[in-house]
């Protein structure tokens, strides 16, 4: 029993789906942070001139109020104007980071829209459970990794910066324009190195979180057995429903045979009952079809109601294979069906004599 209670089995697709429905999905904060960092750096390059111009407009706006009386209305107008201008400057950042966060989450766990993750739960207020989660091995590992990443990034940036300092004595002799170009080039090198480091860390963190996620969803042997039994029961119920539906459809099909105009046979294995009303339908319609025992029943009912039975093995096989119940025959079978209908007409004419 002890072995059965250990969660050693990989989670089933059903358990993973149930976890997703509850909002429990694979998510690496480092992937979100890395994508947000990349988007932020791109924004700096794309929106730098826009921000410089916006800040200049803010200073001009504030300066324009210096020559006016400082009243309550002026102060309110200035505050509203500054708030709107700041919102306009920050809007690209908020919108881009929000989109980056959504894309990162969809990339990791697929699209999911659920409210279960934010629903209030009383067990979350349990102090003991909260304390256990706070000092759990997972939290300690996460804290260690965060510290390690920050210190490693600092050490890398420090040594890269030291290598740049060695060039300062030479660069200081260059014109200001060339110094700015040197500074830009070195800044890009430092950014590229740190981005590469954070990309490696985000990749490692993603696979670590993936391992932890699937480990948290592991199942005991008993849970696997119980789930299999439940699924087996579901399959049996579905099988019974399908059987009942088939029997009901079969009963309706047999009840429609008296309305047929002809039954085309193989002659022993196949039987297909058709109706053709040229005032309502463009082509003959299949009312019933069957093989072996069911074919014999169709022919018996046809004989009881004096419906013509025509032997045409190729047509019978084609009708059984290609045409569903209550569907008109395709154009490819029109010629063969015309020959059958001619025979039916002759039989009916002989009956009238």
GIHU-V61625 format. One record per residue. N is the residue number from 1. PHI is phi as a letter, one per 30 degrees, with the letter a starting at -180 (none if undefined). PSI is psi in whole degrees, -180 to 180 (* if undefined). Layout:
# GIHU-V61625
n=N phi=PHI psi=PSI
n=N phi=PHI psi=PSI
This chain:
# GIHU-V61625
n=1 phi=none psi=-35
n=2 phi=d psi=-39
n=3 phi=d psi=-35
n=4 phi=d psi=-24
n=5 phi=d psi=-10
n=6 phi=d psi=135
n=7 phi=d psi=86
n=8 phi=c psi=-8
n=9 phi=c psi=142
n=10 phi=d psi=144
n=11 phi=d psi=143
n=12 phi=d psi=165
n=13 phi=d psi=-34
n=14 phi=d psi=-40
n=15 phi=d psi=-38
n=16 phi=d psi=-42
n=17 phi=d psi=-40
n=18 phi=d psi=-40
n=19 phi=d psi=-40
n=20 phi=d psi=-41
n=21 phi=d psi=-28
n=22 phi=d psi=2
n=23 phi=i psi=6
n=24 phi=c psi=97
n=25 phi=b psi=164
n=26 phi=d psi=127
n=27 phi=a psi=126
n=28 phi=c psi=116
n=29 phi=d psi=-29
n=30 phi=d psi=-35
n=31 phi=d psi=-44
n=32 phi=d psi=-44
n=33 phi=d psi=-41
n=34 phi=d psi=-46
n=35 phi=d psi=-39
n=36 phi=d psi=-37
n=37 phi=d psi=-43
n=38 phi=d psi=-45
n=39 phi=d psi=-41
n=40 phi=d psi=-43
n=41 phi=d psi=-39
n=42 phi=d psi=-40
n=43 phi=d psi=-37
n=44 phi=e psi=-43
n=45 phi=d psi=-38
n=46 phi=d psi=-36
n=47 phi=c psi=7
n=48 phi=e psi=-50
n=49 phi=d psi=-38
n=50 phi=d psi=-41
n=51 phi=d psi=-41
n=52 phi=e psi=-44
n=53 phi=d psi=-40
n=54 phi=d psi=-42
n=55 phi=d psi=-39
n=56 phi=d psi=-41
n=57 phi=d psi=-36
n=58 phi=d psi=-45
n=59 phi=d psi=-40
n=60 phi=d psi=-39
n=61 phi=d psi=-44
n=62 phi=d psi=-42
n=63 phi=d psi=-31
n=64 phi=d psi=-21
n=65 phi=d psi=-9
n=66 phi=d psi=-29
n=67 phi=d psi=2
n=68 phi=c psi=161
n=69 phi=d psi=133
n=70 phi=d psi=91
n=71 phi=c psi=174
n=72 phi=d psi=-40
n=73 phi=d psi=-41
n=74 phi=d psi=-41
n=75 phi=d psi=-43
n=76 phi=d psi=-43
n=77 phi=d psi=-41
n=78 phi=d psi=-43
n=79 phi=d psi=-43
n=80 phi=d psi=-42
n=81 phi=d psi=-43
n=82 phi=d psi=-41
n=83 phi=d psi=-42
n=84 phi=d psi=-43
n=85 phi=d psi=-40
n=86 phi=d psi=-40
n=87 phi=d psi=-39
n=88 phi=d psi=-37
n=89 phi=d psi=-37
n=90 phi=d psi=-16
n=91 phi=e psi=-45
n=92 phi=e psi=-36
n=93 phi=d psi=-51
n=94 phi=d psi=-45
n=95 phi=d psi=-45
n=96 phi=d psi=-43
n=97 phi=d psi=-35
n=98 phi=d psi=-45
n=99 phi=d psi=-40
n=100 phi=d psi=-41
n=101 phi=d psi=-41
n=102 phi=d psi=-45
n=103 phi=d psi=-42
n=104 phi=d psi=-42
n=105 phi=d psi=-40
n=106 phi=d psi=-38
n=107 phi=d psi=-37
n=108 phi=d psi=-43
n=109 phi=b psi=6
n=110 phi=i psi=170
n=111 phi=d psi=131
n=112 phi=b psi=129
n=113 phi=b psi=106
n=114 phi=b psi=151
n=115 phi=c psi=0
n=116 phi=d psi=-31
n=117 phi=d psi=-24
n=118 phi=c psi=3
n=119 phi=d psi=138
n=120 phi=d psi=136
n=121 phi=b psi=131
n=122 phi=d psi=-32
n=123 phi=d psi=-20
n=124 phi=d psi=-18
n=125 phi=d psi=1
n=126 phi=d psi=118
n=127 phi=d psi=-42
n=128 phi=d psi=-44
n=129 phi=d psi=-40
n=130 phi=d psi=-39
n=131 phi=d psi=-40
n=132 phi=d psi=-41
n=133 phi=d psi=-33
n=134 phi=d psi=-36
n=135 phi=c psi=22
n=136 phi=d psi=162
n=137 phi=d psi=-35
n=138 phi=d psi=-44
n=139 phi=d psi=-40
n=140 phi=d psi=-42
n=141 phi=d psi=-42
n=142 phi=d psi=-43
n=143 phi=d psi=-41
n=144 phi=d psi=-42
n=145 phi=d psi=-40
n=146 phi=d psi=-47
n=147 phi=d psi=-44
n=148 phi=d psi=-44
n=149 phi=d psi=-42
n=150 phi=d psi=-46
n=151 phi=d psi=-41
n=152 phi=d psi=-43
n=153 phi=d psi=-41
n=154 phi=d psi=-44
n=155 phi=d psi=-44
n=156 phi=d psi=-48
n=157 phi=d psi=-38
n=158 phi=d psi=-48
n=159 phi=d psi=-35
n=160 phi=d psi=-42
n=161 phi=d psi=-37
n=162 phi=d psi=-38
n=163 phi=d psi=-29
n=164 phi=d psi=-34
n=165 phi=d psi=-31
n=166 phi=d psi=-23
n=167 phi=c psi=-6
n=168 phi=d psi=-37
n=169 phi=d psi=-35
n=170 phi=d psi=-43
n=171 phi=d psi=-31
n=172 phi=d psi=-19
n=173 phi=d psi=-10
n=174 phi=d psi=162
n=175 phi=d psi=161
n=176 phi=e psi=-39
n=177 phi=d psi=-45
n=178 phi=d psi=-34
n=179 phi=d psi=-41
n=180 phi=d psi=-39
n=181 phi=d psi=-43
n=182 phi=d psi=-44
n=183 phi=d psi=-41
n=184 phi=d psi=-44
n=185 phi=d psi=-43
n=186 phi=d psi=-36
n=187 phi=d psi=-41
n=188 phi=d psi=-39
n=189 phi=d psi=-46
n=190 phi=d psi=-43
n=191 phi=d psi=-43
n=192 phi=d psi=-42
n=193 phi=d psi=-46
n=194 phi=d psi=-38
n=195 phi=d psi=-40
n=196 phi=d psi=-43
n=197 phi=d psi=-46
n=198 phi=d psi=-32
n=199 phi=d psi=-44
n=200 phi=d psi=-44
n=201 phi=d psi=-39
n=202 phi=d psi=-39
n=203 phi=d psi=-46
n=204 phi=d psi=-41
n=205 phi=d psi=-37
n=206 phi=d psi=-47
n=207 phi=d psi=-32
n=208 phi=d psi=-46
n=209 phi=d psi=-34
n=210 phi=d psi=-44
n=211 phi=d psi=-45
n=212 phi=d psi=-38
n=213 phi=d psi=-51
n=214 phi=d psi=-28
n=215 phi=d psi=-38
n=216 phi=d psi=-22
n=217 phi=c psi=3
n=218 phi=e psi=155
n=219 phi=b psi=153
n=220 phi=d psi=163
n=221 phi=d psi=-35
n=222 phi=d psi=-39
n=223 phi=d psi=-39
n=224 phi=d psi=-43
n=225 phi=d psi=-45
n=226 phi=d psi=-42
n=227 phi=d psi=-39
n=228 phi=d psi=-40
n=229 phi=d psi=-43
n=230 phi=d psi=-44
n=231 phi=d psi=-39
n=232 phi=d psi=-41
n=233 phi=d psi=-41
n=234 phi=d psi=-41
n=235 phi=d psi=-38
n=236 phi=d psi=-41
n=237 phi=d psi=-44
n=238 phi=d psi=-38
n=239 phi=d psi=-41
n=240 phi=d psi=-40
n=241 phi=d psi=-45
n=242 phi=d psi=-40
n=243 phi=d psi=-44
n=244 phi=d psi=-41
n=245 phi=d psi=-39
n=246 phi=d psi=-42
n=247 phi=d psi=-40
n=248 phi=d psi=-42
n=249 phi=d psi=-39
n=250 phi=d psi=-41
n=251 phi=d psi=-44
n=252 phi=d psi=-39
n=253 phi=d psi=-44
n=254 phi=d psi=-33
n=255 phi=d psi=-21
n=256 phi=d psi=-14
n=257 phi=e psi=-41
n=258 phi=e psi=-19
n=259 phi=d psi=0
n=260 phi=d psi=156
n=261 phi=c psi=-23
n=262 phi=a psi=153
n=263 phi=b psi=121
n=264 phi=c psi=130
n=265 phi=b psi=172
n=266 phi=d psi=-35
n=267 phi=c psi=-13
n=268 phi=c psi=-35
n=269 phi=c psi=-35
n=270 phi=c psi=147
n=271 phi=b psi=130
n=272 phi=b psi=123
n=273 phi=c psi=132
n=274 phi=b psi=151
n=275 phi=b psi=142
n=276 phi=b psi=112
n=277 phi=c psi=101
n=278 phi=d psi=-8
n=279 phi=d psi=-20
n=280 phi=b psi=-25
n=281 phi=b psi=148
n=282 phi=d psi=-25
n=283 phi=a psi=161
n=284 phi=e psi=145
n=285 phi=c psi=136
n=286 phi=d psi=122
n=287 phi=c psi=-31
n=288 phi=a psi=153
n=289 phi=a psi=155
n=290 phi=a psi=167
n=291 phi=b psi=155
n=292 phi=h psi=-115
n=293 phi=d psi=-43
n=294 phi=d psi=-36
n=295 phi=d psi=-40
n=296 phi=d psi=-39
n=297 phi=d psi=-41
n=298 phi=d psi=-43
n=299 phi=d psi=-36
n=300 phi=d psi=-45
n=301 phi=d psi=-39
n=302 phi=d psi=-41
n=303 phi=d psi=-38
n=304 phi=d psi=-36
n=305 phi=c psi=14
n=306 phi=h psi=44
n=307 phi=c psi=130
n=308 phi=e psi=138
n=309 phi=c psi=116
n=310 phi=c psi=130
n=311 phi=d psi=121
n=312 phi=a psi=83
n=313 phi=e psi=-49
n=314 phi=d psi=-43
n=315 phi=d psi=-40
n=316 phi=d psi=-45
n=317 phi=d psi=-41
n=318 phi=d psi=-42
n=319 phi=d psi=-42
n=320 phi=d psi=-38
n=321 phi=d psi=-40
n=322 phi=c psi=-14
n=323 phi=c psi=126
n=324 phi=d psi=166
n=325 phi=d psi=139
n=326 phi=i psi=28
n=327 phi=c psi=148
n=328 phi=d psi=151
n=329 phi=d psi=152
n=330 phi=d psi=165
n=331 phi=d psi=-29
n=332 phi=d psi=-19
n=333 phi=c psi=5
n=334 phi=e psi=-47
n=335 phi=d psi=-46
n=336 phi=d psi=-35
n=337 phi=d psi=-33
n=338 phi=d psi=-43
n=339 phi=d psi=-38
n=340 phi=d psi=-44
n=341 phi=d psi=-33
n=342 phi=d psi=-43
n=343 phi=d psi=-39
n=344 phi=d psi=-43
n=345 phi=d psi=-41
n=346 phi=d psi=-41
n=347 phi=d psi=-45
n=348 phi=d psi=-38
n=349 phi=d psi=-38
n=350 phi=d psi=-34
n=351 phi=d psi=-36
n=352 phi=d psi=-30
n=353 phi=d psi=*
